[in-house]
Amino acid sequence: MSLFNLFGDSEKKKQPTKSEAPSHWVKCPSCQSLMYYKEIEKQNHVCPKCGFHLRIGVKERLALIADEGSFVEFDGNLRPVDPINFVDKKSYAARVEEGFAKNGTYSSVVSGECTINSVPAQLVVFDFNFMGGSLGSVEGEKIVRAVNRALEKRMGLIIVSASGGARMQESTFSLMQMSKTSAALAKLSTAKLPYISLLTDPTMGGVSASFATLGDIIIAEPGALVGFAGQRVIKQTIGSDLPDGFQRAEFLLEKGSIDMIVERSELKETLSDMLKLLLP
């Protein structure tokens, strides 16, 4: 059935408004196929025609990984402050409030405890919809507290990264979170508790240069963009063309920078198996 027949072959069928249309139809960024939203939702937001993994939010990510009804959020009351009174086109405070209005949270990180195929774990998930998933003081604090809970309860830790990097509105305070989170993860390693890092599209900047690439096991979703600086900046700096697929998960796997690429349909099973294997 064509798109025109679907909406136009009967007077009884309600015509969608412009605001409603995007929620009904999704165009794959890779193969440009137009798909009904419910169809791609059943496929874990993976294009059924080319296998492209579309970006998903925290709600979808938790449903994909955690056992139903098992996730308990911690530290949801933490809110960022404006340590340097930063203003560009808007004030930092205004951007935070915009993020809250859009996502219902004051942070690009949701952290908590759950079970994955009945295996308990601490889970940290980045939300790219909140200021590009940027790493700020609150995000760093949530990660450290998740590490401390893992140490206290002898659990594994999983961090799902989707970030543009350190949050420029917090300047040096944001950059400090790179060392703060890395130091906390060193304690987890000393305690011989597993840390699994899941890299999704995109994982860039200070996040990729710190905790995202410190996992005992580093997993990436197919096609995920992972790197520090953008390709255009690198190309201009070195004055040379970059290899095909540069900074994509498949390229990083070939070069040994990550351990495996896992499709969403197999992700939950893989994470639970890894936790069982690595937990003492």
Stockholm file with secondary structure:
# STOCKHOLM 1.0

chainA/1-280         MSLFNLFGDSEKKKQPTKSEAPSHWVKCPSCQSLMYYKEIEKQNHVCPKCGFHLRIGVKERLALIADEGSFVEFDGNLRPVDPINFVDKKSYAARVEEGFAKNGTYSSVVSGECTINSVPAQLVVFDFNFMGGSLGSVEGEKIVRAVNRALEKRMGLIIVSASGGARMQESTFSLMQMSKTSAALAKLSTAKLPYISLLTDPTMGGVSASFATLGDIIIAEPGALVGFAGQRVIKQTIGSDLPDGFQRAEFLLEKGSIDMIVERSELKETLSDMLKLLLP
#=GR chainA/1-280 SS CCHHHHHHSCTTSCCCCTTTHHHHEEECTTTCCEEEHHHHHHTTTBCTTTCCBCCCCHHHHHHHHSCTTCCEEECTTCCCCCTTCCBSSSBHHHHHHHHHHHHSCSSSEEEEEEEETTEEEEEEEECTTTGGGCBCHHHHHHHHHHHHHHHHHTCEEEEEEEECCBCGGGTHHHHHHHHHHHHHHHHHHHTTCCEEEEEEEEECHHHHTTGGGCCSEEEECTTCBBCSSCHHHHHHHHTSCCCTTTTBHHHHHHTTSSSEECCHHHHHHHHHHHHHHHCC
#=GC SS_cons         CCHHHHHHSCTTSCCCCTTTHHHHEEECTTTCCEEEHHHHHHTTTBCTTTCCBCCCCHHHHHHHHSCTTCCEEECTTCCCCCTTCCBSSSBHHHHHHHHHHHHSCSSSEEEEEEEETTEEEEEEEECTTTGGGCBCHHHHHHHHHHHHHHHHHTCEEEEEEEECCBCGGGTHHHHHHHHHHHHHHHHHHHTTCCEEEEEEEEECHHHHTTGGGCCSEEEECTTCBBCSSCHHHHHHHHTSCCCTTTTBHHHHHHTTSSSEECCHHHHHHHHHHHHHHHCC
//
